[in-house]
Amino acid sequence: MNGGPHSADHGDGPGGRIRLDRWLFHVRAFKTRTLAADRIAGGGIRVNGTPCGKPAHLVGPGDVVTIGSAARVRVLRFLAPGERRGPPDEANLLYEDLSEG
């Protein structure tokens, strides 16, 4: 197997794609991957304008992820999968913030 059984999970899947819950954790949208997965499963996350309910949904370059909450809405364009959850400066390189204001 190329890259092992979890290759897509680690961002080295086809075309640099990665699980949505993992990417949201890498970009520091959620404090834990479990919180990201719970939010995805519970609604409030869209990928390219379509509601997404599966934490394992693969996202890749150019995808637009919308994160809705009572406090605000964040719109992020996927630029890179990232290798890990790094410091904020490193996380900021993984996306372009399209949010208003």
C-alpha positions, 0 to 999 in steps of 0.5 A: 500500500502506498503510504500505509492504511491511513495515507489520506488521513495524513494529508498525502492522499491523492492530490494533497487531500486530507480528512476534513476533521484533521484539516480543521484541527491543523488550521486551528479552527477547533482545539481538538480533532474530536471537537471538529468531528463532532461539529461536522457530524452535527451540522454547521460545516459546508464544503464548497457550499454543500452541507457536510456531515462526515468527518472523513470527507476529503478536502483538497486544494481550492475547496472552500470550507465554511464553519458556522457558529453562533458567534461568527462564520468563517470561510476558509479556502484550502491551500495545503493539508499540513503535516501537523497542528503547528503554531498559529503562524504555520497554520495560517499558511494552510488556508486563505481566510475569505470571511467578511470583516 
